[in-house]
Amino acid sequence: MNVKMPLSDPTDTLISRAFPLDFFSTSVHPTEPYTADSFIASASNISNTSGIGILRCTYKEDFKRILLPAVYTFVFLLGLPLNAVVILKIWRTRPNLSKNNIYMLNLAIADFLYVMSLPLLIYNYASHDYWPFGEFACKLVRFQFYSNLHGSILFLTCISVQRYVGICHPFAMWHKQGGRKMTWCICVGVWLVVAVLCAPTIHFAATGIQRNRTVCYDLSPPKLSVDYYPYGMTLTCIGFLLPFMGVMVCYCRMAQILCRPVSYQGVSMATGETRDKAVRMIIVVAAVFCISFLPFHLTKTMYLVIRTLPSAPCETRNLFSIIYKSTRPFASMNSFLDPILFYFTQPQYRKSTRRFVLRVTTLRDKGTSV
């Protein structure tokens, strides 16, 4: 008895009780003769006639073919010019770069490299997961996503620690030793850590054939799902959880210091402008973590756990798959939220932006009056 099953989406999963480590991708489009219920019913009939217990789960993910291209296009249109402006603005002042601006420059470079890869993903998802760009481009795009994500987290952590030291230990000399040279060394170290953390992504990311078309898997091919689980959990713990905890500790301490009077126990506090700058940075960085990083890593962790449980019901797998893939666009939003951090923490940049907007408005009014 030959029964043809439709295979489609690269992130869908087929679970076999007889072969629990063998995963395949399944999806049903409205134009296909099968529905999700009939597909599972067919699998049940096969189980009854063959004596092999098989549970096939069909993931409904048509939503991402609208959501992801729209969000990625929005991120690309905003992130590309904003990060380019930040890079040029900081590079123009390179003889007198502050430690904070060195971190911001590296952060903007990471974001810029990522948004440059978004057109490929926009085409991929708009074309129903069709990937015509080859295996190397697939690995590169996935590597860029995760390296940007964790690079941004680590550089924001460096910025937070730098601000924490300036606020909570203004007279300490240990952090002033080395100056800009030491800061550049720290940035090189961050890039090396990111490269090591994300290098396995190049191994797990791969192309495959589904429904006679080439697809680019996100986390890993279905057959490597179990192998990807320990790496995915390690990447989340080292690349997000530890920096997130460090940032929160720094901010709680900074908030405690900033709420004190101008002079407390012999420690002179920062000026009002420095205080305002620190408060703005706390708000923006906390917003970036809460909007961009936290939902993605939380749902990704739950999804990794659920998809490795052979006994998990199909409805549960489908639900967590939808939740995780719905938060994936939020992880890309840091590419235009990070330049906003630079804007709010750089008074000179805000002033020059106001002058530019005023100049453009004046020229427009003059043209209208003529």
N, C-alpha and C positions, 0 to 999 in steps of 0.2 A: 504493500500500500504506500503509494508515494503521495505525500502532501507537501505542497510548496508553501513556505512561510515567508511573508514579506519582511525584508530586513531594511532598516533605514538609518535611524539617527545614531551618530557615533557615541553618544553618551547614554543611550538606552542600555538596558541590561536584561539578559535572559538567564535565569537561574535553573540549574538542573539538580534535582536531588540525587540523581544517579552519579553525576559528575559535578560536585559542588564547586570545584575550582575552575570550571570551564564556563566562561561568560561570553555572551554574544549580545549584539545590539538589535533591538526591535522597535518598530514604531509603525503606527497606522495612520495614513493620511485619509482625509475625507473622500478622496477620489478612488481609493482602493476598495475592492469588494468585501474586505474583512473589516469588522468592527472589533473593538477591544473585547467585548463580551464573546463574540463568536470565535475570536482568535483563542481565547483561554478555553472556551468550550471545546474547540478542536483539539487542543493539547490534552484535555481531559479524556476525550475519546481515544486518542493515541495511547494514553496511559492505560486505559481499560483493556484495549485490544492487545497491547504488546507486553503488558505486565511490568512496565518500567514506570515508576512514579515521576512525572515531569510537571513542574509548575513554571509556566511561561508568564512573565510580567511585561506588559506593554506600557511604556511610558508615553504620556500625552504631553508633548513639548512644543506644540505649534506656537505657543505664546512667545517663545524666545526668538522666533523668526521675525517678529515685529518689534519686540522690546529691545533686543540687543543691537540691531542695526541703528535704531533711532537714538539710543543712549550713546553708543559709540560715535555716531556722527556728531552729536552734541558735544561730547568730550573732545573730539578731534578739532572741531571748529573753535572751541574756546581754549583748549590746552595748548595747541600749536603756537598761536600768536602770543599768548600770555607767557609761556615759558621762554619763547624766543626773546621777548622784551626783557624778561628778568635776566637772562644770560648776557645780553648785550649791555644792560644797565650796570650789572656788577662788573663785567669785564672792562668797561670803560674806566672804572675806578680801581683797577687791579694793583697799581703801586701802593695803594693805601687800604687794602682789603682788611676788614675786621674778621675776627674768628667766626662770628655769626654769618657774615656774608660768604665766607669760604664754604661753610656748610650749605648755605642756601644755593650757591652756585652748583655744587655737586647734586643737590636735590633737584634743581631745575634741569640739569643735564639728563638725569635719570628719567624724569618725566617727559622731556622732549624726545628722547630715544623711543620711549614707549608709544607716545601718540603718533610717531611716524609709522608705526606698524599697524595702526588701527584700520586704515583703508582695506587691508587684506582681510581682517576679521569682519568688517562691514560687508564686503562682497561675499564672504563665506556664509554668514548667517542669512543674508538676504537671498542667497541662492540655495536655500534649504540644505545647508551644511556641505555644499559642494566645494572642494578644495582643489583648484587646478595648479597650485603654485609649487608643488613638489614637496618631498620629504624634508629637505634642509630648511625651507621657509617655514614649514610647520613647526619644526623644533625651535627655530629662531624666535618665532612669534610667541610661543608658549614660554620660552626662556625669558624673553623680554618682559612679559607680563609679570612673572613671579620675581624676577630680579628687580624690576621697578617697584613692585609692591613692597618687598622686604628691604630694598635699598631706601625707599622713602621712610619706612618705619625706623630704620636705624639712624638715618640722618636727622629725622625729627627728634629722635632720642638724644642725639649729640647736641642739637640746638637746645633742647630742654635742660640737659645737664649743664651746658654752658651758661644758660640763664640762671639756673639754680645756684651755681657757684657764685655768680656775680651778685645775686640778691642775698643769699644766706651766708656767704663767706667773702664779703667784699675786701677784707684786709689780708686774706690768705695769699701767700706768695707761691705756693707749690703749683697752682694752676696757671700762673703767669710765666713760668719757666718754659722756654722753647718758642713761645710766641706763635707767629703764623706758620713757621716751619713745622712745629709740632702738630698744628691743626691739619696741615696738608698730609702729614704722615698718618694721622688718624683717619682722614678721608680715604687714603690709599688702603689702609687696613680694613675699612668698611667695605670697599669694593671687593677686596679679596675674600672677606667673609661671605658677602653676598654671592660671589662666584662659586665658592665651595658649597654653600647651602643649596643653590639652585642648579648646580651642575647635573644632579640626577634627573632633572626635568628634561634634559636633552636626551637621556636614555628612555624615559617613559613616554614622552610625547612622540607620536608616530602617526603616519597616515595608514589608512585601510580602505577596503572596498565594501561599500554598503549600497544595495540596490543598484549595482552596476555603475556606481560613481565613487570617486575618491573623496574621503573625508579626513579631517584632521582631529584626532582625539585630544581632549582637553587635559584631563588628569593622566590617563593612561589608556591603552587598549583594554577592552573588557577582559581579555585573558590574563592581564597583569594586574587586575584590580586588587587581589589579595596581596601581591608583592608590593603594590604601591602604598598600602595602608600604613605600615610602620614608618615609611619615609614621609608620608603626608602628615602624620601626627608629630613626627620629630620636627619637620619644617614649621608647623604651627607653634610648637612649644618654644623653639629657639628663635624663630624669625618673627614671632608676634607676642607670645605670652610673656616672655621674660622682659623684652623692651617695654611692653605695655605696663607691666607692674613697676618697672623702674621709673617710667614717666609719671605714673600716678603718685608714687612716693615723693618724687621731686615736686610735683605740683601741690600736693597736700602740705608739704613743708614750706613751699613758697607762699601759699595762701596764708599759712599761719604767720609767717614773717611780715607779709604785706599788710596784715590787719593790725599789727602792733603800732604803737605811737612812733613818732619820728625818731626818738631815742629810747632804747630799751636795754637795760643791763649793760650799758657802756658800748653797745653796738650801734654805730651811726647807720641810719637807713638811707636808702637811695633817694635821689631827688624825685619830685613829683612827676617829672617827665619820664624818668626811668621806671617809676612805679607803674605809670599808665601803660608804658610799652610792655612791661612784664605781664600786666593783667590782660592786655590785648592778645599777647602771645599764648597765654594760658587758655583763653577762650577759644582762639582759632585752632590750636593744636588739639585741644580736647574735642572740638567739633569734628576735626578731620578723623580722629581715632573713632569717635562714636558713630559717625556717618559712613565712613569709608572702610575702615579696617575691622571693627568689632563685629558687625553683622555678617560680613563675608566669612571670617574665620570661625565664628560660632556655627553658622549653618553648614560650612564645609566640614567641620569636625563631626557634626551629627550625621551628615550624609555619608562620610567615610565609614562611620560605625554601622549605620543601617545597611549599607550595600554589601558589607562583608558578613552579615548574618544570614545564613541559609534559610532560617525559619521565619524571617520577617515577611509579613503579608505583602502582596503586590500593592495594595492601596497605600500602605505605609511607605514603601519604597518610592512610589510615585509622588506622594506628598512631600517627602524630604528632598526628592530630586527637584521638584518645582520650587520649593523654598530656597534651596541652595542656588539654583540657577537664576532665580529672581534677584538675589543679592549680589550676584557677580558684577553687574554694572556699577554698583556702588563702590567696588574696589577700584574701579577705573577713575572715579570722580576726584581722587586725590590729585590727579594730573592737572586739574585747574583750581583745586582748593589750595594747593601748596603756593602758587603765585599770590593768592589772596593773603596768605600768611606773610609773605614778603612785603606786600603792600601795607599791611597794618602794623608791621614792626619797623618800617623804615620811614621816618618823618620826611627825609629829603625826597624820597620817591613820591610820597603823597603830595608834597608841595609842587614838584615838577609836573605831576599828573594834573593837578588843579590848574597850573599855568597853561598847560597844553589845551585842556578843555576850555578854559577861558579864551585862549587865542582862537580856537576853532569857532567858538560861539560868536566872538566879536567879528571874525571874518564873514561868518554866515549872515549876521545881522547887517553888516555893511553891504553885502551882495544883495540882500533882500530890499534894503532901502533904495539902492540904485535901480 
